[in-house]
Amino acid sequence: MSQTSRTSWIARHTKLTGCGAVLALMTVGACAAPDEAGEGSGPKPAASAPAAKDGDAAQKPAEEKKKAAVRGSGTFEVGKDVQPGTYRTVGNGGGCYWERSKDSSGEMDSIIANDNVVGASYVTIAATDKIFKSSDCKDWEAVDPQASGGSPKTEFSGKAGMLKVGTDIAPGTYKSAGPAEEGGGCYWERAKSAGHDIDSIIANENPTGPAVVTIAAGDAYFKTTDCADWKKSG
């Protein structure tokens, strides 16, 4: 299969919850070609930093990590072009696709995990990954998956994408009217990591009507796609 004609593939999972199985369905779209701003490969150069003063040495590693970035379009070799870690992209309007791969063959069997993104997404690139591919996404910034703070929201868009619990949104019980559009494909997912493999899923659902979900304080992420807005009820 050629790189230019390749169709994006998303492995979706059946997650047993309670006495039934929930099939997580997502829209599968064609991988869009990189735009002019995202041509080429390799991480986006970091802005130069002012000379360190005495006592700044302990802060330098954290500052450098924060400035690390990956371009929104390109194919990157893990360990050389992009370092293992957790990354975030925000503000995607559609067409963004990313992929973690175990080799550079470009074949379906090489895909570890992938996703089509609208809004925000987080992804953890493992040290054992060989390739990270991103197409038509906003640039990725390195984040600390253990960091918390800010003002977590208690109301958020049902099309927000992937959100970090405790940072982007507060834990609690939330309600949504269900699909944002009649006959649409609302999907939500509670996740314990940003690996995007089946083991990262705590629970998920494709509600066809009003939805209620309790996001636990121990959850790492909550993903929402094509749903009506969520509002905390408890």
Steps between C-alpha positions, in 0.01 A plus 500: 500500500656836396551779749309748283188291460489346844168509683508563873401200706369513854494188711193528720432279794232305675507582871301281737322711760251350742307224327542621142755598244533852365644546154693825464436634151679793345497665160774378271627754251775515243834627616530853366820612333726728702440870443774743411558601861555139605728375218815318591591285793674554827401682814426869491808692618467635851530872556836609638507553874685770696828405664449313824591671825642336808228297667306449175658162421228306683229674295669459163394137425134581573514814283656313210239226522220755496639660183536169315254470211411281203367638175138429416590329172781257441642155570740489794742236624457446874820562695646718225241739357262479795568385854273261695250684717151645509398766249191715443345667197209746525272699271460241225200563277500165320735295284763452772632144508782348708653155523740307723681222313731214590700531175532715188347252254183708465288185516180461702660242728760752608241729665498493880233768546355795307219752500318761296484817711253784525581745777772384739695178540772357719728214399775320687782385272673200658874437491428176315313680220698543179296757306262783585300637209284814505299645213318836485508547877592809696853479639549271798638629831668286763306474826556341839230231544539529878451877510177649630368846567313773323123536523340171390167559325167358612335573163664419168428435133392154394734542203802598711698185424731362771518686832724451802309430823598735779660749260258561212185370670401418858401146603131442577174389342413664169192504278464553125198500272678235294589535132565860396300435184204272441627162389857604584773286653557633853787317669655536847787321665663493843869418472780421741776610260562672168626183337174457301524121505225276632669468840474876552118497488316491833151533348338640187163537330320610183184657651204544266307712751569694822826392663634495855858414597699523822859604442704377795781699662732212415420517128777652289303615196146538366431495126182636342412512131187633325297523823290783634675709766569344838403662831591382847197386699668359810 
